[in-house]
């Protein structure tokens, strides 16, 4: 298993929680006082979700490339007996 899969799931869960909190507190005066009116929880959560998506896509893409490479290697490499070695 590629390490990118569980890491992307971790970022997806935390990003969803953070974005959900940002959505539920969108009209809070907290954002006016501390972050110049920008809902940092929402935007950080969405950024984490985007990062999780890219990481998961890279993990799936890497698994396909690795599988295709091992298939190609098995079909193109002759066995030792066919090559006359040993």
Secondary structure as GFF3:
##gff-version 3
##sequence-region A 1 86
A	DSSP	alpha_helix	3	24	.	.	.	ID=ss1
A	DSSP	alpha_helix	30	34	.	.	.	ID=ss2
A	DSSP	alpha_helix	40	76	.	.	.	ID=ss3
A	DSSP	alpha_helix	80	83	.	.	.	ID=ss4
###
